Amino acid sequence: MAKKTEQELGFKRTVLDYDDISKMVPYFKGKQKLVERLLKWLDVDKVNWIHDHNCDTPGVPFTAGLLRDLNLKLDIDNEQVLEHLPEGAFITVSNHPFGALDGISLIKMVGEHRPDFKVMVNMVLNYIGAMRPNFINVDALASSDPKKRAVSMHGIADAMRHVKQGHPLGFFPAGAVSKLTWGMRIEDRQWQPSIMRIIAKMKVPVVPIYFHGHNSFIFTLLGMIDWRLRTLRLPAEVFRRHDQSIRVSIGDPIGPEELAAYPTPEALGEFLKQRTYSMRKWKKQQ
């Protein structure tokens, strides 16, 4: 089958290329060979290949194709929840240990049962054009840039409208990749009160989903130095998982009545985070 043109797709077949990098960092203008070497060193060339290979089928089929190309399997605990998801609107909340593969896996798992499932993501992941049908884009850094703040406000409004219209929505409430705690564990930071306010307002069931595992020590170390260095490492972390599996535990849906018992966003966030992380102790199914 012939590949679709970028005009037909409505997005680029690559994720990041020289034009993107030179716009982000003007220093690289006119240094195309240097940028191409940099993209190869960071494994972005592999990201571009796998995106190009699967982007003719955007959305949920794209995520399935990507995992297939990586030969990466999902090992799912309590998988029957996916077979009996709430009708109409519901929300998923998940920890964020990988920064990319967790989002890809989440869309595949839930989206295969509910193709109308969307996930709120940061502006960096929006470069993955073939996943935009299942993305709602915000600026996780709450940038002071008026244009970026406008994108975030529009994204939040879209998210609430999506749920009110009866569709499911996914959140990574930490808003950033998990980090090393003082207790020497890889764990999410506080789940954002702004996300909890949306959840409380929507009054729909919430499905907690826990991703077991974490990225490499190098990724964690880079995050302690600068979040931008950690972000540059993300493509390598994706391909490090080639021929492996990701274990995912899915909790039973939590009804709006139980959620209403937590009167503040902070209390609700702590409850949902604890409920999600309680699955860390689940024994692996045989």
Disulfide bonds with the S-S distance in Angstrom:
none
